[in-house]
Amino acid sequence: MILIAICDDNPLHLEHAEKLTREVLAREKTAFHIRLFSDAGQLLNAMDEEEFQPDIAVLDIEMDGEDGISLAKDLNALVPGCRIIFLTGYIDYAPDAYTAEHIWFVLKSRASEHFALAMQKALSSLKEQSAASPGFLVREDGRTVFVPLDEILYLSRISRKAFIHCLNRDYTDSRRPALLIPEQLKAHFLQCHQGYWVNLSKIRELDGHEFVLTDGTRIPISRGFRDKAREAFFDTFLSI
C-alpha cells in the first residue's frame, strides 16, 4: 500500500491534484491511500500524532504558514524515503526548490503534460527500492544511512529518540521507532514493550517474559504487550 500526502491551501487545486494522482495510480494498478492536507501544519501533525508516513508527497509551494519548500525539507528529515513532487503555479520557485530533495517540479498550468511523468518516476523509485535489499533510512548526525533489515536486531526508544541496534553497530535517530519503521516493514517488527520493537527474524526463543535474540540479547516483554507478543511469536515460528 502506497501512502500519498497532497498538500495545497487552495481547495480547488487540492481536489485537482487528487484527481490527477488517482488517474495515474489507476493506470498503474497500484494499491494506494491518499490523504489531503490544506496546510503544512496538518501534515506534520498527522506524522507526529498518527505516525503517518507518506511514501509520496505532492506539495504546493506558496501556502499560508509554512511554504512547500520548507515543508519538503521537514519531510526530507522526518521521512527520508518520501518522494516529493512540487506542484506549483509559479516558475520563479524553481531554483529554490532544489534546496530540498524532490523528484520533480511541475507547473500547475502544465500539469496535464508533466504530472503523470512525475508520479510515474516517484513510483518507479519506490519499486526500485523495494526490489533491493529491504531496510530503511536512518538520519544520524546530519547524514542519511541505509540500514538493511537483516542487520537490525531491535529498536529501542528513550524519550522521543530511536536507537537502532544492529549486528555490527548501533544508530540513533531523532524520530521515535513507530515513525521510523516504514509502513511496508511494520509486519517485520513486533512491539513487546513500551520502549522495544524487535525484528521477528532475530528472535531465537521465548524465555518467560523475555525474548532471546540470535546474538543473545534479552528483550523484556511487558504485561501490556504479553499476549500479543506470545501470539506473534508462535504464529511466526509455527509457520516456518
MARDO-952604 format. One record per residue (C-alpha): residue number from 0; x, y, z. Coordinates in steps of 0.05 Angstrom, whole numbers. Layout:
<rs>
<r><resi>NUM</resi><X>X</X><Y>Y</Y><Z>Z</Z></r>
...
</rs>
This chain:
<rs>
<r><resi>0</resi><X>0</X><Y>0</Y><Z>0</Z></r>
<r><resi>1</resi><X>29</X><Y>67</Y><Z>-22</Z></r>
<r><resi>2</resi><X>12</X><Y>125</Y><Z>24</Z></r>
<r><resi>3</resi><X>6</X><Y>192</Y><Z>-11</Z></r>
<r><resi>4</resi><X>0</X><Y>261</Y><Z>20</Z></r>
<r><resi>5</resi><X>-25</X><Y>320</Y><Z>-21</Z></r>
<r><resi>6</resi><X>-18</X><Y>390</Y><Z>10</Z></r>
<r><resi>7</resi><X>-47</X><Y>454</Y><Z>-20</Z></r>
<r><resi>8</resi><X>-84</X><Y>511</Y><Z>14</Z></r>
<r><resi>9</resi><X>-129</X><Y>522</Y><Z>-47</Z></r>
<r><resi>10</resi><X>-187</X><Y>473</Y><Z>-42</Z></r>
<r><resi>11</resi><X>-198</X><Y>470</Y><Z>-117</Z></r>
<r><resi>12</resi><X>-125</X><Y>458</Y><Z>-131</Z></r>
<r><resi>13</resi><X>-123</X><Y>405</Y><Z>-76</Z></r>
<r><resi>14</resi><X>-182</X><Y>369</Y><Z>-109</Z></r>
<r><resi>15</resi><X>-149</X><Y>373</Y><Z>-177</Z></r>
<r><resi>16</resi><X>-83</X><Y>345</Y><Z>-151</Z></r>
<r><resi>17</resi><X>-121</X><Y>287</Y><Z>-121</Z></r>
<r><resi>18</resi><X>-157</X><Y>274</Y><Z>-187</Z></r>
<r><resi>19</resi><X>-91</X><Y>274</Y><Z>-225</Z></r>
<r><resi>20</resi><X>-60</X><Y>227</Y><Z>-174</Z></r>
<r><resi>21</resi><X>-118</X><Y>178</Y><Z>-176</Z></r>
<r><resi>22</resi><X>-116</X><Y>176</Y><Z>-252</Z></r>
<r><resi>23</resi><X>-42</X><Y>157</Y><Z>-253</Z></r>
<r><resi>24</resi><X>-48</X><Y>105</Y><Z>-199</Z></r>
<r><resi>25</resi><X>-110</X><Y>74</Y><Z>-231</Z></r>
<r><resi>26</resi><X>-69</X><Y>62</Y><Z>-294</Z></r>
<r><resi>27</resi><X>-11</X><Y>34</Y><Z>-253</Z></r>
<r><resi>28</resi><X>-59</X><Y>-14</Y><Z>-217</Z></r>
<r><resi>29</resi><X>-23</X><Y>2</Y><Z>-151</Z></r>
<r><resi>30</resi><X>-56</X><Y>-2</Y><Z>-83</Z></r>
<r><resi>31</resi><X>-55</X><Y>66</Y><Z>-51</Z></r>
<r><resi>32</resi><X>-86</X><Y>112</Y><Z>1</Z></r>
<r><resi>33</resi><X>-88</X><Y>187</Y><Z>-7</Z></r>
<r><resi>34</resi><X>-94</X><Y>239</Y><Z>49</Z></r>
<r><resi>35</resi><X>-108</X><Y>312</Y><Z>35</Z></r>
<r><resi>36</resi><X>-80</X><Y>370</Y><Z>76</Z></r>
<r><resi>37</resi><X>-94</X><Y>444</Y><Z>70</Z></r>
<r><resi>38</resi><X>-30</X><Y>467</Y><Z>104</Z></r>
<r><resi>39</resi><X>38</X><Y>442</Y><Z>126</Z></r>
<r><resi>40</resi><X>18</X><Y>440</Y><Z>200</Z></r>
<r><resi>41</resi><X>-37</X><Y>389</Y><Z>186</Z></r>
<r><resi>42</resi><X>10</X><Y>343</Y><Z>150</Z></r>
<r><resi>43</resi><X>65</X><Y>349</Y><Z>203</Z></r>
<r><resi>44</resi><X>14</X><Y>337</Y><Z>259</Z></r>
<r><resi>45</resi><X>-11</X><Y>274</Y><Z>225</Z></r>
<r><resi>46</resi><X>60</X><Y>249</Y><Z>221</Z></r>
<r><resi>47</resi><X>74</X><Y>265</Y><Z>293</Z></r>
<r><resi>48</resi><X>8</X><Y>245</Y><Z>326</Z></r>
<r><resi>49</resi><X>-16</X><Y>190</Y><Z>280</Z></r>
<r><resi>50</resi><X>51</X><Y>163</Y><Z>256</Z></r>
<r><resi>51</resi><X>31</X><Y>176</Y><Z>184</Z></r>
<r><resi>52</resi><X>90</X><Y>163</Y><Z>138</Z></r>
<r><resi>53</resi><X>77</X><Y>184</Y><Z>66</Z></r>
<r><resi>54</resi><X>114</X><Y>148</Y><Z>11</Z></r>
<r><resi>55</resi><X>99</X><Y>204</Y><Z>-38</Z></r>
<r><resi>56</resi><X>82</X><Y>277</Y><Z>-23</Z></r>
<r><resi>57</resi><X>52</X><Y>325</Y><Z>-73</Z></r>
<r><resi>58</resi><X>64</X><Y>396</Y><Z>-47</Z></r>
<r><resi>59</resi><X>43</X><Y>465</Y><Z>-68</Z></r>
<r><resi>60</resi><X>98</X><Y>516</Y><Z>-54</Z></r>
<r><resi>61</resi><X>62</X><Y>581</Y><Z>-39</Z></r>
<r><resi>62</resi><X>17</X><Y>568</Y><Z>20</Z></r>
<r><resi>63</resi><X>-6</X><Y>605</Y><Z>82</Z></r>
<r><resi>64</resi><X>40</X><Y>589</Y><Z>140</Z></r>
<r><resi>65</resi><X>99</X><Y>544</Y><Z>124</Z></r>
<r><resi>66</resi><X>115</X><Y>543</Y><Z>49</Z></r>
<r><resi>67</resi><X>121</X><Y>479</Y><Z>9</Z></r>
<r><resi>68</resi><X>197</X><Y>482</Y><Z>4</Z></r>
<r><resi>69</resi><X>205</X><Y>487</Y><Z>79</Z></r>
<r><resi>70</resi><X>155</X><Y>431</Y><Z>87</Z></r>
<r><resi>71</resi><X>195</X><Y>388</Y><Z>37</Z></r>
<r><resi>72</resi><X>257</X><Y>399</Y><Z>80</Z></r>
<r><resi>73</resi><X>218</X><Y>376</Y><Z>141</Z></r>
<r><resi>74</resi><X>197</X><Y>313</Y><Z>103</Z></r>
<r><resi>75</resi><X>269</X><Y>302</Y><Z>80</Z></r>
<r><resi>76</resi><X>289</X><Y>300</Y><Z>153</Z></r>
<r><resi>77</resi><X>229</X><Y>262</Y><Z>182</Z></r>
<r><resi>78</resi><X>215</X><Y>213</Y><Z>125</Z></r>
<r><resi>79</resi><X>279</X><Y>210</Y><Z>82</Z></r>
<r><resi>80</resi><X>248</X><Y>158</Y><Z>36</Z></r>
<r><resi>81</resi><X>188</X><Y>201</Y><Z>18</Z></r>
<r><resi>82</resi><X>187</X><Y>220</Y><Z>-56</Z></r>
<r><resi>83</resi><X>167</X><Y>293</Y><Z>-64</Z></r>
<r><resi>84</resi><X>134</X><Y>326</Y><Z>-123</Z></r>
<r><resi>85</resi><X>126</X><Y>402</Y><Z>-124</Z></r>
<r><resi>86</resi><X>61</X><Y>423</Y><Z>-158</Z></r>
<r><resi>87</resi><X>61</X><Y>499</Y><Z>-162</Z></r>
<r><resi>88</resi><X>35</X><Y>557</Y><Z>-202</Z></r>
<r><resi>89</resi><X>100</X><Y>596</Y><Z>-201</Z></r>
<r><resi>90</resi><X>162</X><Y>581</Y><Z>-242</Z></r>
<r><resi>91</resi><X>201</X><Y>631</Y><Z>-200</Z></r>
<r><resi>92</resi><X>206</X><Y>580</Y><Z>-145</Z></r>
<r><resi>93</resi><X>244</X><Y>530</Y><Z>-187</Z></r>
<r><resi>94</resi><X>315</X><Y>550</Y><Z>-164</Z></r>
<r><resi>95</resi><X>294</X><Y>549</Y><Z>-90</Z></r>
<r><resi>96</resi><X>261</X><Y>481</Y><Z>-98</Z></r>
<r><resi>97</resi><X>330</X><Y>449</Y><Z>-107</Z></r>
<r><resi>98</resi><X>348</X><Y>465</Y><Z>-35</Z></r>
<r><resi>99</resi><X>303</X><Y>405</Y><Z>-17</Z></r>
<r><resi>100</resi><X>306</X><Y>334</Y><Z>-43</Z></r>
<r><resi>101</resi><X>250</X><Y>322</Y><Z>-93</Z></r>
<r><resi>102</resi><X>230</X><Y>281</Y><Z>-153</Z></r>
<r><resi>103</resi><X>200</X><Y>333</Y><Z>-199</Z></r>
<r><resi>104</resi><X>178</X><Y>406</Y><Z>-204</Z></r>
<r><resi>105</resi><X>112</X><Y>412</Y><Z>-241</Z></r>
<r><resi>106</resi><X>76</X><Y>476</Y><Z>-260</Z></r>
<r><resi>107</resi><X>1</X><Y>473</Y><Z>-248</Z></r>
<r><resi>108</resi><X>-11</X><Y>504</Y><Z>-316</Z></r>
<r><resi>109</resi><X>24</X><Y>445</Y><Z>-349</Z></r>
<r><resi>110</resi><X>3</X><Y>390</Y><Z>-300</Z></r>
<r><resi>111</resi><X>-36</X><Y>353</Y><Z>-355</Z></r>
<r><resi>112</resi><X>31</X><Y>344</Y><Z>-392</Z></r>
<r><resi>113</resi><X>80</X><Y>331</Y><Z>-336</Z></r>
<r><resi>114</resi><X>46</X><Y>307</Y><Z>-272</Z></r>
<r><resi>115</resi><X>36</X><Y>235</Y><Z>-296</Z></r>
<r><resi>116</resi><X>111</X><Y>231</Y><Z>-313</Z></r>
<r><resi>117</resi><X>129</X><Y>258</Y><Z>-244</Z></r>
<r><resi>118</resi><X>84</X><Y>208</Y><Z>-208</Z></r>
<r><resi>119</resi><X>109</X><Y>150</Y><Z>-250</Z></r>
<r><resi>120</resi><X>181</X><Y>170</Y><Z>-233</Z></r>
<r><resi>121</resi><X>163</X><Y>171</Y><Z>-159</Z></r>
<r><resi>122</resi><X>130</X><Y>102</Y><Z>-165</Z></r>
<r><resi>123</resi><X>189</X><Y>73</Y><Z>-203</Z></r>
<r><resi>124</resi><X>237</X><Y>99</Y><Z>-150</Z></r>
<r><resi>125</resi><X>196</X><Y>65</Y><Z>-95</Z></r>
<r><resi>126</resi><X>194</X><Y>0</Y><Z>-135</Z></r>
<r><resi>127</resi><X>270</X><Y>2</Y><Z>-145</Z></r>
<r><resi>128</resi><X>280</X><Y>9</Y><Z>-70</Z></r>
<r><resi>129</resi><X>232</X><Y>-48</Y><Z>-55</Z></r>
<r><resi>130</resi><X>269</X><Y>-93</Y><Z>-104</Z></r>
<r><resi>131</resi><X>334</X><Y>-80</Y><Z>-69</Z></r>
<r><resi>132</resi><X>352</X><Y>-107</Y><Z>-1</Z></r>
<r><resi>133</resi><X>295</X><Y>-86</Y><Z>47</Z></r>
<r><resi>134</resi><X>312</X><Y>-36</Y><Z>101</Z></r>
<r><resi>135</resi><X>302</X><Y>36</Y><Z>119</Z></r>
<r><resi>136</resi><X>337</X><Y>103</Y><Z>122</Z></r>
<r><resi>137</resi><X>365</X><Y>129</Y><Z>187</Z></r>
<r><resi>138</resi><X>385</X><Y>201</Y><Z>198</Z></r>
<r><resi>139</resi><X>444</X><Y>206</Y><Z>245</Z></r>
<r><resi>140</resi><X>487</X><Y>267</Y><Z>258</Z></r>
<r><resi>141</resi><X>463</X><Y>302</Y><Z>195</Z></r>
<r><resi>142</resi><X>475</X><Y>243</Y><Z>148</Z></r>
<r><resi>143</resi><X>427</X><Y>192</Y><Z>119</Z></r>
<r><resi>144</resi><X>446</X><Y>119</Y><Z>125</Z></r>
<r><resi>145</resi><X>410</X><Y>59</Y><Z>94</Z></r>
<r><resi>146</resi><X>405</X><Y>3</Y><Z>146</Z></r>
<r><resi>147</resi><X>387</X><Y>-66</Y><Z>117</Z></r>
<r><resi>148</resi><X>331</X><Y>-104</Y><Z>152</Z></r>
<r><resi>149</resi><X>376</X><Y>-165</Y><Z>160</Z></r>
<r><resi>150</resi><X>425</X><Y>-125</Y><Z>202</Z></r>
<r><resi>151</resi><X>374</X><Y>-99</Y><Z>252</Z></r>
<r><resi>152</resi><X>364</X><Y>-136</Y><Z>318</Z></r>
<r><resi>153</resi><X>315</X><Y>-88</Y><Z>352</Z></r>
<r><resi>154</resi><X>297</X><Y>-16</Y><Z>363</Z></r>
<r><resi>155</resi><X>290</X><Y>19</Y><Z>430</Z></r>
<r><resi>156</resi><X>264</X><Y>86</Y><Z>450</Z></r>
<r><resi>157</resi><X>288</X><Y>136</Y><Z>501</Z></r>
<r><resi>158</resi><X>244</X><Y>198</Y><Z>505</Z></r>
<r><resi>159</resi><X>227</X><Y>212</Y><Z>431</Z></r>
<r><resi>160</resi><X>293</X><Y>185</Y><Z>403</Z></r>
<r><resi>161</resi><X>303</X><Y>117</Y><Z>370</Z></r>
<r><resi>162</resi><X>363</X><Y>72</Y><Z>378</Z></r>
<r><resi>163</resi><X>372</X><Y>22</Y><Z>322</Z></r>
<r><resi>164</resi><X>412</X><Y>-38</Y><Z>349</Z></r>
<r><resi>165</resi><X>446</X><Y>-77</Y><Z>293</Z></r>
<r><resi>166</resi><X>492</X><Y>-137</Y><Z>288</Z></r>
<r><resi>167</resi><X>555</X><Y>-95</Y><Z>279</Z></r>
<r><resi>168</resi><X>538</X><Y>-26</Y><Z>306</Z></r>
<r><resi>169</resi><X>482</X><Y>18</Y><Z>332</Z></r>
<r><resi>170</resi><X>450</X><Y>80</Y><Z>303</Z></r>
<r><resi>171</resi><X>408</X><Y>136</Y><Z>332</Z></r>
<r><resi>172</resi><X>353</X><Y>176</Y><Z>300</Z></r>
<r><resi>173</resi><X>313</X><Y>235</Y><Z>327</Z></r>
<r><resi>174</resi><X>248</X><Y>202</Y><Z>304</Z></r>
<r><resi>175</resi><X>214</X><Y>153</Y><Z>351</Z></r>
<r><resi>176</resi><X>213</X><Y>80</Y><Z>327</Z></r>
<r><resi>177</resi><X>139</X><Y>78</Y><Z>308</Z></r>
<r><resi>178</resi><X>152</X><Y>134</Y><Z>258</Z></r>
<r><resi>179</resi><X>220</X><Y>109</Y><Z>236</Z></r>
<r><resi>180</resi><X>196</X><Y>40</Y><Z>213</Z></r>
<r><resi>181</resi><X>165</X><Y>47</Y><Z>144</Z></r>
<r><resi>182</resi><X>95</X><Y>21</Y><Z>133</Z></r>
<r><resi>183</resi><X>118</X><Y>-36</Y><Z>87</Z></r>
<r><resi>184</resi><X>165</X><Y>-63</Y><Z>141</Z></r>
<r><resi>185</resi><X>120</X><Y>-57</Y><Z>201</Z></r>
<r><resi>186</resi><X>100</X><Y>-131</Y><Z>196</Z></r>
<r><resi>187</resi><X>173</X><Y>-150</Y><Z>207</Z></r>
<r><resi>188</resi><X>175</X><Y>-117</Y><Z>275</Z></r>
<r><resi>189</resi><X>139</X><Y>-134</Y><Z>340</Z></r>
<r><resi>190</resi><X>130</X><Y>-84</Y><Z>396</Z></r>
<r><resi>191</resi><X>136</X><Y>-124</Y><Z>460</Z></r>
<r><resi>192</resi><X>146</X><Y>-66</Y><Z>509</Z></r>
<r><resi>193</resi><X>132</X><Y>9</Y><Z>511</Z></r>
<r><resi>194</resi><X>204</X><Y>20</Y><Z>491</Z></r>
<r><resi>195</resi><X>223</X><Y>-40</Y><Z>449</Z></r>
<r><resi>196</resi><X>209</X><Y>-65</Y><Z>378</Z></r>
<r><resi>197</resi><X>243</X><Y>-130</Y><Z>358</Z></r>
<r><resi>198</resi><X>258</X><Y>-156</Y><Z>288</Z></r>
<r><resi>199</resi><X>218</X><Y>-221</Y><Z>286</Z></r>
<r><resi>200</resi><X>271</X><Y>-256</Y><Z>245</Z></r>
<r><resi>201</resi><X>322</X><Y>-244</Y><Z>300</Z></r>
<r><resi>202</resi><X>283</X><Y>-277</Y><Z>356</Z></r>
<r><resi>203</resi><X>315</X><Y>-343</Y><Z>377</Z></r>
<r><resi>204</resi><X>269</X><Y>-363</Y><Z>435</Z></r>
<r><resi>205</resi><X>216</X><Y>-341</Y><Z>484</Z></r>
<r><resi>206</resi><X>241</X><Y>-348</Y><Z>555</Z></r>
<r><resi>207</resi><X>188</X><Y>-330</Y><Z>606</Z></r>
<r><resi>208</resi><X>176</X><Y>-255</Y><Z>599</Z></r>
<r><resi>209</resi><X>235</X><Y>-243</Y><Z>553</Z></r>
<r><resi>210</resi><X>254</X><Y>-253</Y><Z>480</Z></r>
<r><resi>211</resi><X>324</X><Y>-280</Y><Z>469</Z></r>
<r><resi>212</resi><X>353</X><Y>-255</Y><Z>404</Z></r>
<r><resi>213</resi><X>402</X><Y>-290</Y><Z>358</Z></r>
<r><resi>214</resi><X>461</X><Y>-253</Y><Z>389</Z></r>
<r><resi>215</resi><X>439</X><Y>-270</Y><Z>460</Z></r>
<r><resi>216</resi><X>408</X><Y>-202</Y><Z>476</Z></r>
<r><resi>217</resi><X>348</X><Y>-208</Y><Z>522</Z></r>
<r><resi>218</resi><X>289</X><Y>-161</Y><Z>509</Z></r>
<r><resi>219</resi><X>235</X><Y>-154</Y><Z>562</Z></r>
<r><resi>220</resi><X>162</X><Y>-166</Y><Z>547</Z></r>
<r><resi>221</resi><X>117</X><Y>-121</Y><Z>588</Z></r>
<r><resi>222</resi><X>50</X><Y>-142</Y><Z>616</Z></r>
<r><resi>223</resi><X>10</X><Y>-99</Y><Z>568</Z></r>
<r><resi>224</resi><X>43</X><Y>-130</Y><Z>507</Z></r>
<r><resi>225</resi><X>50</X><Y>-201</Y><Z>533</Z></r>
<r><resi>226</resi><X>-9</X><Y>-235</Y><Z>499</Z></r>
<r><resi>227</resi><X>4</X><Y>-201</Y><Z>432</Z></r>
<r><resi>228</resi><X>78</X><Y>-217</Y><Z>435</Z></r>
<r><resi>229</resi><X>67</X><Y>-291</Y><Z>451</Z></r>
<r><resi>230</resi><X>15</X><Y>-298</Y><Z>396</Z></r>
<r><resi>231</resi><X>61</X><Y>-265</Y><Z>345</Z></r>
<r><resi>232</resi><X>120</X><Y>-309</Y><Z>367</Z></r>
<r><resi>233</resi><X>81</X><Y>-374</Y><Z>359</Z></r>
<r><resi>234</resi><X>48</X><Y>-353</Y><Z>294</Z></r>
<r><resi>235</resi><X>116</X><Y>-336</Y><Z>265</Z></r>
<r><resi>236</resi><X>153</X><Y>-398</Y><Z>286</Z></r>
<r><resi>237</resi><X>98</X><Y>-449</Y><Z>277</Z></r>
<r><resi>238</resi><X>90</X><Y>-425</Y><Z>205</Z></r>
<r><resi>239</resi><X>163</X><Y>-437</Y><Z>188</Z></r>
</rs>
